[in-house]
């Protein structure tokens, strides 16, 4: 009878260990699920962060390109003789083109004025 009680105690001990083991397995599965969930969330947040960073860089580039050149920058540009020479040539060409256009318009208007009568 005493041996029977020892076996019952041992069986109870084994059952309690089995329950503890099953609980630890369940908790491990929950931890794995939470870990997978956290990894997904982390990857989504990283993607969002990268997207925002890329947008910010694009906006900075656009802002830089749209920035009106300052007076000091323009003066520095004009300090270089070769660039100044090129700008003078371009300015002269534009003036010649404007004069030619005005003359052509005046001739056209004169022709239209005289052809109506």
SVG drawing of the C-alpha trace seen along z (x, -y; Angstrom):
<svg xmlns="http://www.w3.org/2000/svg" viewBox="-9 -103 47 105">
<polyline fill="none" stroke="black" stroke-width="0.4" points="0.0,0.0 2.9,-2.3 4.4,-1.6 1.1,-2.5 1.1,-5.9 4.7,-6.5 3.7,-5.7 0.7,-8.0 2.9,-10.8 5.4,-10.1 2.6,-10.1 1.3,-13.4 4.8,-14.8 5.2,-13.7 1.7,-15.1 2.6,-18.4 5.9,-18.4 4.0,-17.6 1.6,-20.5 4.5,-22.8 6.1,-21.6 2.9,-22.1 2.5,-25.6 6.0,-26.5 5.4,-25.2 2.2,-27.3 4.1,-30.4 6.9,-29.7 4.4,-29.6 2.9,-32.9 6.3,-34.4 7.1,-33.3 3.8,-34.7 4.5,-38.0 8.0,-38.0 6.7,-37.4 4.2,-40.2 6.9,-42.5 9.1,-41.7 6.2,-42.5 5.6,-45.8 9.3,-46.6 9.5,-46.0 6.4,-48.1 7.8,-50.9 11.2,-50.7 9.5,-50.9 7.5,-53.9 10.6,-55.6 12.5,-54.9 9.6,-56.3 9.5,-59.4 13.2,-59.9 13.2,-59.5 10.3,-62.1 12.2,-64.5 15.3,-64.2 13.3,-64.8 11.6,-67.8 15.0,-69.1 16.4,-68.7 13.3,-70.5 13.6,-73.3 17.3,-73.6 16.6,-73.7 13.7,-76.2 15.8,-78.5 16.3,-81.9 20.0,-82.6 21.2,-85.2 22.8,-88.4 26.2,-87.3 26.1,-84.2 25.3,-86.2 28.1,-88.5 30.5,-85.6 29.3,-84.3 30.0,-87.7 33.5,-87.8 34.6,-85.0 35.7,-86.7 34.9,-83.7 31.3,-83.4 30.9,-87.1 32.0,-87.1 29.6,-84.3 26.7,-86.2 27.6,-89.3 27.6,-87.4 24.2,-85.8 22.8,-89.2 24.0,-90.7 22.4,-87.8 19.1,-88.3 19.1,-92.0 19.8,-91.3 17.0,-88.8 14.6,-91.2 15.5,-94.0 15.0,-91.6 11.6,-90.5 10.5,-94.1 11.5,-95.1 9.7,-92.1 6.6,-92.9 6.7,-96.5 7.1,-95.5 4.1,-93.1 2.0,-95.7 3.0,-98.2 2.1,-95.7 -1.2,-94.9 -2.0,-98.6 -1.3,-99.3 -2.9,-96.2 -6.3,-97.0 -6.7,-100.2"/>
</svg>
